Amino acid sequence: MSIDEFIDGLDLELVEELKKKKLVLTTAESCTGGLISSVIVNISGASSVFKQGFVTYCDKAKEDLLGVRHETMDKYKAVSSEVASEMATGAKEVSGADVAVSVTGVAGPSMEDGKPVGLVYIGCAYKDKVEVREFNFDGDRKTIRFKATKNALQLVLDCIK
């Protein structure tokens, strides 16, 4: 199954909603590795609502590019609600976007920092709030990345509606 079949039109729905509300989105991705950005830019006209995305796969990139605090990384590790929150907030601030979505998780095949495969945190920063959702996805690496992408699109839709 392709990512387009998997997300079943959520990308188009999100781009249309962003256009309707005149909002600009940015992404801060770790385990999805740019997949969220990729599905958004597949939609014609996405350039009016998507200016940039961050792929911050390593901890240092999260700190250097998004302003995630080193203390947060030390205390909670990269795969945590706290880091997802700081990633979303940092991406929104650095980019000047209206809304930012972040994803950090363990896609597998093995545990990371004692965190199980499939544990994913997705954050959305919009206005003065940040919402973070925790997921425990099953499946292989590709499936976990697809599920994280679909749920990230849904979280942004939920936050802006």
Backbone as ProteinMPNN parsed JSONL, in Angstrom:
{"seq_chain_A": "MSIDEFIDGLDLELVEELKKKKLVLTTAESCTGGLISSVIVNISGASSVFKQGFVTYCDKAKEDLLGVRHETMDKYKAVSSEVASEMATGAKEVSGADVAVSVTGVAGPSMEDGKPVGLVYIGCAYKDKVEVREFNFDGDRKTIRFKATKNALQLVLDCIK", "coords_chain_A": {"N_chain_A": [[0.843, -1.192, 0.0], [0.508, 2.219, -0.807], [1.605, 5.414, 0.546], [-0.215, 7.423, -0.129], [-2.619, 6.023, -0.547], [-2.922, 5.057, 2.0], [-3.265, 7.326, 3.685], [-5.578, 8.371, 2.71], [-6.783, 10.81, 1.564], [-6.546, 12.716, 3.588], [-4.459, 14.542, 3.41], [-5.167, 16.32, 1.328], [-7.53, 17.339, 2.453], [-6.47, 18.648, 4.696], [-4.761, 20.618, 3.507], [-6.687, 22.124, 2.114], [-8.234, 23.065, 4.281], [-6.318, 24.599, 5.654], [-5.856, 26.564, 3.692], [-8.419, 27.733, 3.581], [-8.582, 28.894, 6.109], [-6.483, 30.567, 5.931], [-3.881, 29.903, 6.902], [-0.478, 29.065, 7.703], [1.534, 26.217, 7.672], [4.124, 24.411, 9.335], [6.497, 21.713, 9.612], [7.993, 19.462, 11.972], [9.913, 16.906, 11.976], [10.889, 13.669, 13.058], [11.003, 10.567, 13.36], [9.39, 10.164, 11.122], [10.774, 11.261, 9.067], [10.448, 13.302, 7.085], [8.218, 12.555, 5.713], [5.652, 13.573, 6.246], [5.843, 16.224, 5.326], [6.296, 15.602, 2.651], [3.865, 14.379, 1.778], [2.166, 16.529, 1.994], [3.207, 18.416, 0.162], [2.638, 17.111, -2.157], [0.151, 17.876, -2.859], [-1.503, 19.966, -5.042], [-1.063, 23.436, -5.025], [-0.186, 23.612, -2.45], [1.915, 25.23, -1.786], [1.016, 27.681, -0.932], [0.353, 27.341, 1.696], [2.323, 25.973, 2.98], [5.547, 26.428, 3.854], [8.055, 25.535, 4.768], [9.841, 22.735, 6.189], [11.165, 20.796, 8.874], [13.524, 18.275, 9.238], [14.551, 16.583, 11.787], [16.35, 14.393, 12.741], [18.36, 13.487, 14.465], [19.309, 13.993, 17.933], [20.851, 16.334, 18.412], [20.177, 17.962, 16.234], [17.517, 18.511, 16.833], [17.874, 20.135, 19.047], [19.587, 22.207, 18.013], [18.252, 23.247, 15.688], [15.537, 23.518, 16.369], [15.399, 24.404, 18.936], [14.951, 22.736, 21.108], [15.352, 22.04, 24.462], [18.417, 21.058, 25.964], [18.354, 19.989, 28.499], [15.788, 18.951, 28.615], [15.976, 16.898, 26.738], [17.879, 15.287, 28.021], [16.56, 14.573, 30.397], [14.036, 13.425, 29.617], [14.446, 12.071, 27.239], [14.576, 11.665, 23.613], [12.227, 10.557, 22.541], [9.445, 11.46, 23.657], [6.672, 13.101, 25.273], [7.294, 15.627, 26.135], [9.484, 16.429, 24.55], [8.284, 16.317, 22.019], [6.451, 18.399, 22.329], [8.173, 20.649, 22.687], [9.48, 20.538, 20.231], [7.403, 21.145, 18.41], [6.633, 23.725, 19.274], [9.077, 25.091, 18.95], [9.52, 24.808, 16.162], [7.378, 26.264, 15.141], [7.96, 28.827, 16.126], [10.579, 29.359, 15.038], [10.118, 29.209, 12.278], [8.079, 31.01, 11.834], [5.555, 30.236, 11.221], [1.962, 29.673, 11.351], [0.962, 27.393, 12.478], [2.311, 24.357, 13.757], [3.458, 21.032, 13.381], [4.724, 18.229, 15.081], [6.71, 15.243, 15.213], [7.919, 12.529, 16.986], [9.431, 9.457, 17.604], [9.649, 5.815, 17.89], [10.38, 3.916, 15.306], [11.399, 1.483, 14.809], [13.696, -1.167, 13.911], [14.186, -1.881, 16.556], [14.121, -1.285, 20.165], [14.515, 2.035, 21.597], [16.419, 3.954, 23.712], [15.2, 2.584, 25.802], [12.57, 2.754, 25.099], [9.646, 1.412, 23.607], [9.238, -0.154, 20.355], [7.126, 1.45, 18.079], [6.096, 3.363, 19.779], [5.038, 6.6, 19.663], [5.043, 10.122, 19.66], [3.052, 12.855, 18.911], [2.899, 16.225, 18.223], [1.131, 19.361, 18.226], [1.354, 22.718, 17.651], [-0.496, 25.544, 18.0], [-1.797, 28.752, 17.848], [-1.71, 29.811, 21.126], [-1.35, 27.356, 22.266], [-0.27, 23.969, 22.864], [-0.802, 20.762, 21.807], [-0.281, 17.425, 22.6], [-0.227, 14.116, 21.534], [-0.12, 10.7, 22.443], [0.88, 7.659, 20.966], [0.722, 4.135, 20.36], [1.769, 2.338, 18.07], [1.388, -0.554, 15.984], [3.108, -2.878, 13.823], [5.422, -2.931, 11.002], [8.421, -0.981, 10.322], [7.846, 0.789, 8.135], [5.029, 0.825, 8.204], [4.546, 1.921, 10.737], [5.612, 4.489, 10.362], [3.869, 5.409, 8.363], [1.425, 5.348, 9.779], [2.001, 7.231, 11.765], [2.274, 9.528, 10.201], [-0.321, 9.808, 9.086], [-1.805, 10.204, 11.451], [-0.637, 12.549, 12.339], [-1.45, 14.421, 10.4], [-4.187, 14.334, 10.939], [-4.234, 15.281, 13.586], [-3.413, 17.965, 13.24], [-5.558, 18.91, 11.705], [-7.628, 18.589, 13.619], [-6.761, 20.428, 15.54], [-6.894, 22.936, 14.248], [-9.521, 23.251, 13.501]], "CA_chain_A": [[0.0, 0.0, 0.0], [1.265, 3.472, -0.857], [1.232, 6.397, 1.563], [-1.412, 8.131, -0.581], [-3.773, 5.16, -0.259], [-3.015, 4.911, 3.451], [-3.787, 8.527, 4.355], [-6.961, 8.457, 2.238], [-7.304, 12.152, 1.338], [-6.34, 13.653, 4.705], [-3.537, 15.583, 2.969], [-5.975, 17.299, 0.598], [-8.43, 17.977, 3.424], [-5.68, 19.565, 5.51], [-4.346, 21.764, 2.688], [-7.885, 22.945, 1.877], [-8.599, 23.737, 5.543], [-5.309, 25.638, 5.88], [-6.152, 27.644, 2.735], [-9.666, 28.374, 3.999], [-8.309, 29.684, 7.312], [-5.306, 31.403, 5.651], [-2.849, 29.516, 7.857], [0.734, 28.451, 7.183], [1.972, 25.076, 8.479], [5.478, 23.872, 9.23], [6.626, 20.396, 10.221], [9.225, 19.106, 12.68], [9.801, 15.452, 11.898], [12.005, 12.8, 13.396], [10.855, 9.207, 12.825], [8.726, 10.171, 9.818], [11.827, 11.589, 8.118], [10.015, 14.163, 5.984], [7.051, 11.978, 5.046], [4.518, 14.491, 6.389], [6.094, 17.291, 4.352], [6.171, 15.032, 1.323], [2.465, 14.198, 1.375], [1.557, 17.856, 1.872], [3.612, 19.069, -1.088], [2.033, 16.388, -3.279], [-1.12, 18.518, -3.15], [-1.378, 21.182, -5.837], [-1.418, 24.644, -4.279], [0.316, 23.544, -1.07], [2.913, 26.285, -1.535], [0.396, 28.826, -0.256], [0.137, 27.039, 3.12], [3.472, 25.231, 3.504], [6.763, 27.126, 3.428], [9.251, 24.78, 5.116], [9.74, 21.672, 7.173], [12.423, 20.423, 9.514], [13.745, 16.866, 9.544], [15.528, 16.623, 12.88], [16.429, 12.975, 13.072], [19.224, 13.286, 15.639], [19.033, 14.861, 19.081], [21.517, 17.631, 18.243], [19.379, 18.763, 15.297], [16.34, 18.982, 17.574], [18.334, 21.241, 19.883], [20.15, 23.304, 17.218], [17.31, 23.837, 14.732], [14.203, 23.765, 16.923], [15.495, 24.965, 20.28], [14.617, 21.796, 22.184], [16.346, 22.218, 25.518], [19.268, 19.902, 26.259], [17.866, 19.426, 29.766], [14.596, 18.156, 28.297], [16.473, 15.688, 26.084], [18.531, 14.458, 29.041], [15.606, 14.071, 31.397], [12.923, 12.637, 29.071], [14.907, 11.427, 25.999], [13.98, 12.233, 22.395], [10.875, 10.04, 22.331], [8.674, 11.857, 24.84], [5.703, 14.17, 25.027], [7.96, 16.896, 26.391], [10.273, 16.773, 23.365], [7.329, 16.609, 20.94], [5.918, 19.733, 22.604], [9.203, 21.643, 22.4], [9.72, 20.515, 18.78], [6.316, 21.878, 17.752], [6.753, 25.131, 19.65], [10.279, 25.619, 18.321], [9.317, 24.901, 14.712], [6.444, 27.374, 14.918], [8.678, 30.077, 16.382], [11.692, 29.539, 14.098], [9.619, 29.376, 10.911], [7.078, 32.058, 11.739], [4.299, 29.64, 10.768], [0.801, 29.79, 12.241], [0.748, 26.097, 13.113], [3.418, 23.424, 13.552], [3.237, 19.666, 13.829], [5.979, 17.529, 15.357], [6.617, 13.8, 15.407], [9.106, 11.842, 17.481], [9.013, 8.113, 17.99], [10.494, 4.663, 17.605], [9.81, 3.176, 14.188], [11.927, 0.125, 14.833], [13.163, -2.443, 14.389], [14.488, -2.19, 17.959], [13.843, -0.248, 21.154], [15.428, 3.174, 21.635], [16.418, 4.549, 25.059], [14.239, 1.859, 26.621], [11.205, 3.014, 24.613], [9.281, 0.317, 22.707], [8.923, 0.084, 18.948], [5.741, 1.87, 17.877], [5.759, 4.5, 20.639], [5.176, 7.835, 18.892], [4.397, 11.33, 20.189], [2.777, 13.84, 17.87], [2.523, 17.494, 18.831], [0.637, 20.423, 17.362], [1.376, 24.048, 18.256], [-1.383, 26.455, 17.288], [-2.093, 29.889, 18.718], [-0.852, 29.742, 22.312], [-1.49, 26.03, 22.867], [0.381, 22.81, 22.262], [-1.436, 19.495, 22.151], [0.551, 16.269, 22.281], [-0.911, 12.829, 21.656], [0.747, 9.516, 22.502], [0.383, 6.51, 20.21], [1.478, 2.883, 20.402], [1.438, 1.708, 16.797], [1.979, -1.849, 15.686], [3.505, -3.015, 12.432], [6.831, -2.756, 10.679], [8.92, 0.405, 10.284], [7.079, 1.551, 7.146], [3.657, 0.972, 8.699], [4.578, 2.866, 11.863], [5.818, 5.822, 9.776], [2.609, 5.756, 7.693], [0.424, 5.634, 10.819], [2.377, 8.504, 12.394], [1.965, 10.585, 9.237], [-1.784, 9.956, 9.036], [-2.272, 10.787, 12.706], [-0.151, 13.93, 12.399], [-2.373, 15.212, 9.582], [-5.455, 14.406, 11.667], [-4.065, 16.159, 14.746], [-3.432, 19.365, 12.785], [-6.965, 19.221, 11.367], [-8.37, 18.737, 14.883], [-6.311, 21.642, 16.237], [-7.271, 24.186, 13.567], [-10.981, 23.337, 13.268]], "C_chain_A": [[0.881, 1.245, 0.0], [0.796, 4.409, 0.253], [-0.038, 7.137, 1.159], [-2.676, 7.321, -0.3], [-4.013, 5.095, 1.247], [-3.664, 6.128, 4.112], [-5.154, 8.942, 3.835], [-7.528, 9.883, 2.188], [-7.134, 13.144, 2.471], [-5.413, 14.797, 4.308], [-4.286, 16.695, 2.237], [-6.904, 18.058, 1.543], [-7.671, 19.004, 4.262], [-5.271, 20.804, 4.712], [-5.535, 22.687, 2.429], [-8.301, 23.715, 3.13], [-7.608, 24.849, 5.873], [-5.548, 26.834, 4.963], [-7.369, 28.438, 3.196], [-9.43, 29.317, 5.187], [-7.107, 30.617, 7.146], [-4.188, 31.176, 6.68], [-1.671, 28.879, 7.122], [1.204, 27.394, 8.195], [3.453, 24.827, 8.279], [5.504, 22.535, 9.949], [7.968, 20.271, 10.916], [9.181, 17.59, 12.84], [11.078, 14.754, 12.335], [11.768, 11.442, 12.742], [10.141, 9.147, 11.48], [9.667, 10.657, 8.714], [11.415, 12.424, 6.925], [8.775, 13.664, 5.26], [5.828, 12.9, 5.125], [4.657, 15.634, 5.379], [5.853, 16.799, 2.935], [4.714, 14.877, 0.892], [1.76, 15.541, 1.218], [1.919, 18.488, 0.526], [3.162, 18.298, -2.324], [0.712, 17.019, -3.716], [-0.857, 19.823, -3.909], [-1.847, 22.385, -5.018], [-0.905, 24.656, -2.854], [1.303, 24.667, -0.759], [2.317, 27.514, -0.851], [0.215, 28.591, 1.248], [1.304, 26.294, 3.772], [4.743, 25.851, 2.959], [8.027, 26.326, 3.705], [8.929, 23.698, 6.128], [11.121, 21.359, 7.703], [12.456, 18.911, 9.683], [14.896, 16.842, 10.538], [15.636, 15.216, 13.454], [17.294, 12.713, 14.307], [18.899, 14.318, 16.722], [19.628, 16.256, 18.906], [20.739, 18.532, 17.291], [18.122, 19.302, 15.976], [16.711, 20.203, 18.429], [18.74, 22.446, 19.026], [19.118, 23.999, 16.334], [15.984, 24.247, 15.351], [14.23, 24.352, 18.328], [15.016, 24.042, 21.389], [15.74, 21.883, 23.211], [17.117, 20.922, 25.783], [18.793, 19.199, 27.533], [16.643, 18.54, 29.537], [15.012, 16.835, 27.66], [17.099, 14.745, 27.112], [17.516, 13.793, 29.966], [14.585, 13.095, 30.801], [13.3, 11.785, 27.86], [14.091, 11.947, 24.817], [12.532, 11.795, 22.188], [10.074, 10.277, 23.608], [7.694, 12.96, 24.471], [6.348, 15.541, 25.204], [8.766, 17.353, 25.171], [9.35, 17.089, 22.189], [6.751, 18.008, 21.099], [6.93, 20.818, 22.25], [9.546, 21.686, 20.912], [8.664, 21.341, 18.05], [6.418, 23.372, 18.031], [7.948, 25.775, 18.953], [10.123, 25.793, 16.822], [8.42, 26.078, 14.365], [7.173, 28.71, 15.071], [9.755, 30.351, 15.336], [11.19, 29.868, 12.694], [8.686, 30.566, 10.744], [5.737, 31.55, 11.235], [3.188, 29.863, 11.794], [0.59, 28.522, 13.059], [1.927, 25.191, 12.788], [3.031, 22.061, 14.1], [4.602, 19.009, 14.018], [5.705, 16.048, 15.562], [7.959, 13.287, 15.908], [8.667, 10.471, 17.963], [10.031, 7.059, 17.623], [9.82, 3.849, 16.509], [10.341, 1.754, 14.1], [13.119, -0.037, 13.925], [13.431, -2.747, 15.852], [14.166, -1.004, 18.856], [14.89, 0.856, 21.072], [15.3, 3.823, 23.003], [15.383, 3.888, 25.967], [12.791, 2.051, 26.205], [10.858, 1.948, 23.564], [9.032, 0.769, 21.268], [7.441, 0.416, 18.838], [5.295, 3.014, 18.762], [6.064, 5.784, 19.878], [4.417, 8.951, 19.604], [4.256, 12.322, 19.043], [2.271, 15.098, 18.557], [2.016, 18.476, 17.792], [0.628, 21.725, 18.15], [0.525, 24.968, 17.387], [-1.87, 27.504, 18.276], [-1.166, 29.773, 19.923], [-0.909, 28.384, 22.998], [-0.647, 25.001, 22.129], [-0.361, 21.58, 22.752], [-0.506, 18.382, 21.707], [-0.272, 15.011, 22.515], [0.122, 11.706, 21.623], [0.085, 8.37, 21.751], [1.303, 5.312, 20.433], [1.066, 2.083, 19.173], [2.067, 0.327, 16.695], [2.338, -1.876, 14.207], [4.995, -2.849, 12.251], [7.171, -1.264, 10.606], [8.1, 1.282, 9.344], [5.669, 1.82, 7.649], [3.584, 1.976, 9.844], [4.743, 4.294, 11.342], [4.545, 6.303, 9.076], [1.546, 6.141, 8.722], [0.719, 6.961, 11.514], [2.025, 9.68, 11.481], [0.463, 10.849, 9.19], [-2.306, 10.627, 10.3], [-1.78, 12.208, 12.909], [-1.065, 14.85, 11.595], [-3.703, 15.406, 10.321], [-5.355, 15.334, 12.869], [-4.096, 17.626, 14.323], [-4.862, 19.773, 12.409], [-7.784, 19.458, 12.639], [-8.03, 20.05, 15.583], [-6.819, 22.919, 15.571], [-8.761, 24.318, 13.322], [-11.689, 23.881, 14.497]], "O_chain_A": [[1.877, 1.313, 0.72], [-0.276, 4.219, 0.827], [-0.861, 7.451, 2.019], [-3.687, 7.873, 0.134], [-5.154, 5.081, 1.708], [-4.513, 5.982, 4.992], [-5.823, 9.775, 4.447], [-8.616, 10.139, 2.703], [-7.534, 14.3, 2.34], [-5.561, 15.91, 4.814], [-4.061, 17.877, 2.499], [-7.043, 19.277, 1.441], [-8.172, 20.101, 4.508], [-5.42, 21.925, 5.198], [-5.398, 23.907, 2.517], [-8.677, 24.885, 3.047], [-8.008, 25.923, 6.321], [-5.454, 27.982, 5.398], [-7.351, 29.669, 3.201], [-10.009, 30.401, 5.255], [-6.746, 31.356, 8.062], [-3.633, 32.119, 7.243], [-1.832, 28.248, 6.077], [1.262, 27.643, 9.399], [3.978, 25.01, 7.18], [4.649, 22.25, 10.787], [8.954, 20.887, 10.51], [8.503, 17.062, 13.721], [12.188, 15.187, 12.025], [12.292, 11.194, 11.657], [10.28, 8.156, 10.763], [9.369, 10.473, 7.533], [11.985, 12.267, 5.845], [8.328, 14.285, 4.296], [5.057, 12.992, 4.169], [3.708, 15.965, 4.669], [5.269, 17.509, 2.116], [4.367, 15.211, -0.241], [0.854, 15.673, 0.395], [1.056, 19.027, -0.167], [3.299, 18.801, -3.438], [0.212, 16.737, -4.804], [-0.082, 20.669, -3.462], [-2.908, 22.344, -4.394], [-1.158, 25.609, -2.117], [1.503, 25.014, 0.405], [3.049, 28.303, -0.253], [-0.046, 29.535, 1.993], [1.277, 26.017, 4.971], [4.997, 25.811, 1.755], [8.988, 26.427, 2.943], [7.909, 23.732, 6.816], [12.127, 21.63, 7.047], [11.512, 18.327, 10.216], [16.055, 17.052, 10.18], [15.085, 14.906, 14.51], [16.994, 11.821, 15.101], [18.301, 15.361, 16.459], [18.974, 17.251, 19.219], [20.651, 19.739, 17.517], [17.713, 20.434, 15.714], [15.954, 21.17, 18.516], [18.297, 23.568, 19.275], [19.117, 25.226, 16.245], [15.369, 25.218, 14.91], [13.191, 24.753, 18.853], [14.708, 24.501, 22.488], [16.921, 21.81, 22.872], [16.538, 19.836, 25.82], [18.827, 17.972, 27.629], [16.485, 17.506, 30.186], [14.474, 15.78, 27.996], [16.868, 13.536, 27.07], [17.612, 12.605, 30.271], [14.297, 12.059, 31.401], [12.557, 10.876, 27.49], [13.053, 12.583, 24.995], [11.707, 12.576, 21.715], [10.025, 9.436, 24.505], [7.874, 13.661, 23.475], [5.996, 16.497, 24.512], [8.731, 18.527, 24.805], [9.608, 18.031, 21.44], [6.58, 18.725, 20.113], [6.585, 21.797, 21.589], [9.869, 22.75, 20.384], [8.992, 22.142, 17.174], [6.3, 24.187, 17.117], [7.838, 26.882, 18.426], [10.544, 26.808, 16.266], [8.679, 26.804, 13.405], [7.019, 29.609, 14.245], [9.834, 31.459, 14.804], [11.769, 30.706, 12.003], [8.52, 31.076, 9.635], [4.875, 32.345, 10.86], [3.448, 30.197, 12.95], [0.102, 28.571, 14.188], [2.477, 25.243, 11.687], [2.371, 21.946, 15.133], [5.516, 19.208, 13.218], [4.633, 15.648, 16.016], [9.003, 13.577, 15.325], [7.653, 10.34, 18.649], [11.115, 7.353, 17.12], [8.817, 3.177, 16.749], [9.782, 0.92, 13.388], [13.499, 0.908, 13.233], [12.96, -3.765, 16.359], [13.966, 0.118, 18.39], [15.991, 0.658, 20.559], [14.203, 4.201, 23.414], [14.764, 4.551, 26.799], [11.882, 1.568, 26.879], [11.694, 1.619, 22.723], [8.666, 1.915, 21.01], [6.601, -0.259, 19.434], [4.23, 3.589, 18.535], [7.207, 6.029, 19.493], [3.301, 8.754, 20.087], [5.206, 12.591, 18.308], [1.343, 15.053, 19.365], [2.416, 18.434, 16.628], [-0.025, 21.827, 19.19], [0.791, 25.146, 16.198], [-2.297, 27.188, 19.386], [0.047, 29.649, 19.754], [-0.559, 28.264, 24.172], [-0.354, 25.141, 20.942], [-0.531, 21.377, 23.954], [-0.002, 18.389, 20.583], [-0.923, 14.856, 23.548], [1.1, 11.758, 20.878], [-1.117, 8.139, 21.881], [2.503, 5.464, 20.665], [0.147, 1.265, 19.22], [3.137, 0.073, 17.248], [1.925, -1.008, 13.438], [5.738, -2.651, 13.213], [6.312, -0.406, 10.806], [7.704, 2.388, 9.711], [5.172, 2.94, 7.527], [2.66, 2.787, 9.906], [4.082, 5.21, 11.83], [4.184, 7.474, 9.183], [0.849, 7.142, 8.556], [-0.197, 7.725, 11.817], [1.533, 10.707, 11.948], [0.032, 12.001, 9.25], [-3.154, 11.517, 10.229], [-2.441, 12.997, 13.585], [-1.417, 15.936, 12.056], [-4.268, 16.499, 10.325], [-6.285, 16.091, 13.147], [-4.739, 18.444, 14.981], [-5.312, 20.862, 12.763], [-8.546, 20.422, 12.719], [-8.905, 20.705, 16.149], [-7.14, 23.886, 16.261], [-9.226, 25.401, 12.967], [-12.912, 24.024, 14.492]]}, "name": "protein", "num_of_chains": 1, "seq": "MSIDEFIDGLDLELVEELKKKKLVLTTAESCTGGLISSVIVNISGASSVFKQGFVTYCDKAKEDLLGVRHETMDKYKAVSSEVASEMATGAKEVSGADVAVSVTGVAGPSMEDGKPVGLVYIGCAYKDKVEVREFNFDGDRKTIRFKATKNALQLVLDCIK"}
